[in-house]
Amino acid sequence: MSEPVEALIFDLDDTICEYCRPGSEVLALAFEDVGVDPIFTAEDYYAVFDDYVEDSEDVVENRERCFAVLAEEAGYDPEMGRAVAEAYAAERDQTNVRFLPGAREALETLRVRYTVAAVTNGGPEMQRAKMEGLGIHDHFETAVYAGYGVAAKPHPEPFEVALDAVGVGPERAIKIGNSLKNDVRGAHNAGLRSVWIDREGVTNPDPEPHYRIEGMDELLEEPWA
C-alpha cells in the first residue's frame, strides 16, 4: 500500500503557467530587431535547449549557446545567432505570464492541505520573475531551479534537494508536471510518484506515470488519495 502523501512538488512552465506571448512571436521580433530573416524556429530552439543547460551559468547564456549553434547549422556566423539571442532577451518579459486553466485554484486549494514545493528547470532570476508575475512566489515552501546550482531534471538531485528542504521522504511525495522526460522520469529516478498532465491524449507514454490527468483542475480530485 502506498504511503500517505505529504508533499506535492510542482513543475512551473506549461504546468502552472505559460507565457502570454509565445516564443515564436518573441523570436520573430528578435530577428526583426537584428535585421535578418528568420533562419531557425522556436521549435528548433526548444529542441536543443536542454543540451546546454549543464554548461551554462543561466538561461541567457544557454540561449546564446543554442542560437549560436542553430545559426552555424544554418550556414551563418554564430555571432549573428548571439545577437538574435540578445534581442530575444530584450523582448521577453518574464513577468508576462498567465495561469493555465485550473492551475490557480488547484495550487491555492492544495497548498492548504499539503506541503508544496517547486522543482523547475530554468534560471532562478527568470523563474522567480514568473512566480512574482503570478503572485505565487510565497506559495512554495521551497523552490529548486534545476540546472543552476543543482543538476537539471530528470536527474534525481533537484527532487532530493526539495524534499530535504521540506523534510519529507520521497515515498510521501508526488511530482506534478507536463513532461514525461523531465517530470515523470525525474520523479521516478528520485523515488517519487508522478502525476502527468497529458493534454494531447498520448498513447503508451514512456515512462508510464502513476497518475494521468488532462488538466490542472483534476488535481482537486486528488487522484493519489
C-alpha positions in Angstrom: 0.0 0.0 0.0 1.3 3.5 -0.9 2.4 5.8 1.8 0.1 8.8 2.5 1.0 11.9 0.6 2.5 14.8 2.5 4.2 16.9 -0.2 3.4 18.0 -3.8 6.3 19.0 -6.0 5.1 21.2 -8.9 6.7 22.0 -12.2 6.2 25.6 -13.4 6.4 26.1 -17.1 3.5 24.5 -19.1 2.2 23.1 -15.8 1.2 26.1 -13.7 1.8 28.8 -16.3 2.6 29.8 -19.8 3.9 33.0 -21.5 1.3 35.4 -22.7 3.4 36.0 -25.8 4.6 32.7 -27.4 8.3 32.1 -28.1 7.6 32.1 -31.8 6.4 35.7 -31.6 9.3 36.9 -29.4 11.8 35.1 -31.8 10.3 36.8 -34.8 10.7 40.2 -33.2 14.3 39.4 -32.3 15.1 38.6 -35.9 13.4 41.8 -36.9 15.4 43.8 -34.3 18.7 42.4 -35.6 17.6 43.0 -39.2 17.9 39.4 -40.6 15.4 37.0 -41.9 14.4 34.1 -39.6 16.9 31.2 -40.0 15.5 28.9 -37.3 12.3 28.4 -35.4 11.2 28.5 -31.8 10.7 24.7 -32.1 14.4 24.3 -33.2 15.4 26.3 -30.1 13.3 24.2 -27.7 14.7 21.0 -29.2 18.2 21.9 -28.2 17.6 23.9 -25.0 18.4 21.0 -22.6 21.6 20.2 -24.4 23.4 23.2 -23.0 21.8 23.7 -19.6 24.6 22.0 -17.6 27.3 24.1 -19.3 25.6 27.4 -18.9 25.5 29.8 -15.9 22.0 30.9 -16.6 19.2 30.8 -19.2 20.6 33.8 -21.0 24.0 32.1 -21.6 22.1 28.9 -22.5 20.0 30.7 -25.1 23.1 32.3 -26.6 24.7 28.9 -27.0 21.6 27.5 -28.6 21.2 30.4 -31.0 24.9 30.4 -32.0 24.7 26.6 -32.8 21.5 27.0 -34.7 22.9 29.9 -36.7 26.0 27.9 -37.5 24.0 24.9 -38.6 22.0 27.1 -40.9 25.2 28.3 -42.5 25.6 31.7 -40.7 28.1 33.3 -38.4 27.5 32.1 -34.8 27.9 35.7 -33.7 24.7 36.5 -35.6 22.9 33.9 -33.5 24.2 35.5 -30.3 22.9 38.9 -31.5 19.5 37.4 -32.0 19.7 35.9 -28.5 20.4 39.3 -27.0 17.5 40.8 -28.9 15.3 37.9 -27.7 16.2 38.6 -24.1 15.3 42.2 -24.5 11.9 41.4 -26.0 11.0 38.7 -23.4 9.2 40.0 -20.3 9.4 37.1 -17.8 6.6 38.5 -15.7 4.2 38.5 -18.6 2.8 35.0 -17.8 -0.7 33.6 -17.1 -2.1 30.7 -15.3 -3.0 27.6 -17.3 -6.7 26.6 -16.8 -7.4 25.3 -13.4 -3.9 25.9 -12.1 -4.6 28.8 -9.8 -7.5 27.1 -8.0 -5.5 23.8 -7.7 -2.5 25.5 -6.2 -4.5 27.7 -3.8 -6.5 24.7 -2.6 -3.8 22.1 -2.3 -1.3 24.3 -0.6 -3.6 24.3 2.4 -3.7 20.5 2.6 -0.1 19.6 1.7 3.4 20.9 1.8 4.0 22.5 -1.6 7.3 23.0 -3.4 8.5 23.7 -6.9 11.2 22.0 -8.9 11.6 23.7 -12.3 14.3 23.6 -15.0 15.3 27.3 -15.5 17.4 30.1 -14.2 16.5 31.5 -10.7 16.0 35.1 -11.9 13.8 34.1 -14.8 11.6 31.6 -12.8 11.3 33.9 -9.8 10.0 36.6 -12.1 7.3 34.3 -13.4 6.2 33.4 -9.9 6.2 37.0 -8.9 4.2 37.9 -12.0 1.6 35.3 -11.0 1.7 36.3 -7.3 2.7 32.8 -6.2 6.3 33.1 -5.1 5.4 32.7 -1.4 3.1 29.8 -2.2 6.0 27.3 -2.2 7.9 26.3 0.9 11.0 25.9 -1.3 11.8 26.3 -5.0 14.6 24.5 -6.7 15.9 25.8 -10.0 17.2 22.7 -11.6 20.2 23.1 -13.9 21.5 26.0 -11.9 23.4 25.0 -8.8 22.0 21.5 -9.0 21.6 19.1 -11.8 18.8 19.6 -14.3 15.7 17.3 -14.3 15.4 14.3 -14.9 18.4 13.9 -12.5 17.2 13.0 -9.0 19.3 15.7 -7.3 16.8 18.6 -7.6 14.0 16.5 -6.2 16.2 15.3 -3.4 17.2 18.9 -2.6 13.5 20.0 -2.5 12.5 17.1 -0.2 15.4 17.7 2.1 14.3 21.3 2.4 10.7 20.4 3.4 11.6 17.4 5.5 9.5 14.8 3.6 10.7 11.5 2.2 10.2 10.6 -1.4 7.7 7.8 -0.6 5.4 10.5 0.7 5.8 13.0 -2.2 4.3 13.4 -5.6 5.7 15.3 -8.6 3.2 17.1 -10.8 4.3 18.2 -14.3 3.7 18.1 -18.1 7.0 16.5 -19.2 7.4 12.7 -19.4 11.2 13.2 -19.9 11.8 15.7 -17.1 9.0 15.4 -14.6 7.8 11.8 -14.7 11.2 10.2 -15.3 12.9 12.6 -12.9 10.3 11.8 -10.2 10.8 8.1 -10.7 14.6 8.5 -10.6 14.2 10.1 -7.2 11.6 7.6 -5.8 8.6 9.9 -6.0 5.2 9.1 -7.5 4.2 11.1 -10.5 1.2 13.0 -11.9 1.5 13.7 -15.6 -0.6 16.3 -17.3 -1.5 14.8 -20.7 -3.1 17.5 -22.8 -2.8 15.6 -26.1 -4.1 12.1 -25.3 -0.8 10.3 -25.8 -0.9 6.5 -26.3 1.6 4.4 -24.3 3.5 7.1 -22.5 7.2 6.3 -21.7 7.8 6.3 -18.8 4.4 5.4 -17.5 3.2 7.9 -14.9 1.5 6.8 -11.7 -1.5 9.1 -12.4 -2.5 10.8 -15.6 -4.7 13.9 -15.8 -5.8 16.1 -18.7 -5.8 19.4 -16.8 -4.8 21.0 -13.6 -8.5 21.2 -12.4 -8.4 17.4 -12.0 -5.9 17.8 -9.1 -8.7 18.9 -6.9 -9.9 15.3 -7.1 -6.6 14.2 -5.6 -6.1 11.1 -7.8 -3.5 9.7 -5.4 -6.0 9.7 -2.5 
